[in-house]
Amino acid sequence: MFDILGDRERALAIVQRRGRDHFLMLLDRLASLYHGCDCEIYKFSLEWIDEPYLLKARGIHGDLLIGWR
């Protein structure tokens, strides 16, 4: 089960326009909102960029799993 159901095309556009570091910051904010605490996301999987796989983000205080619509 995933934490968020997201729009893959929009996420890809953010990575292409703003870069992976900016996207990492956005994932950290999303994780904090959905988990109710600061997860301190430090990395995310890249498999979802080439194929419509789930996005897995790892955090010091919790992880985030995003599925696509």
N, C-alpha and C positions, 0 to 999 in steps of 0.2 A: 504494500500500500504506500502511496506517495503522499507527501505533505501538501503539494501545490499542483494544480492543473494549469499549465501555462501554454503560451503561444510560442511554438518553436521558431517560426519565421521572424517574429518580433525579437526574440532572444538572439538569433543569428545576426539580425540587423544591428543590434546594439554592440555585439562583439566586433562586427566589421567596422562600424563607424567610430566607436569609442575605445575599443581594445579590450583585451582580457582583464587587465587590472581594474578597469572601471566596472566591468561585469562582475568581477569578484566582489567589489564593494557593494554592488546592488544585491548580490546573493546574500551577503552578510546582513544587509538591512532587512531583506525578506525573511531570513531565518530568525532574526530578532522579533519581527512582527508575528510570525506564525508560531514560534515556540515560546514567546513571552519572556525571553531572556537573551542576553548577548551571547551568541554561539561562537563568535570569533572565527568565521569561515576563513580558511587559509588556502584551500585548493578545490578545484572542481574537475570532474572528468571531461575529456575532450571527445569521447566516442560519439556523443550526441550531435556533434558538429557535422560529421559525415553521414551518419545514419540516424534515423529517428528513435534512438535509444533514450532511456531515462537519463536525466542529468543528476549525477550524484555529487554533492558538495560536502566536504569534510570540514568540521569545525572543532575547536578545542573543547567547547562545552555543548556540543550537539551537532548533528548532521542534518542535511536538507536533501530531500529527494523530490525531483520535479518530473511529472509526467506531462505529456503533450496532448492537446486536444486534437 
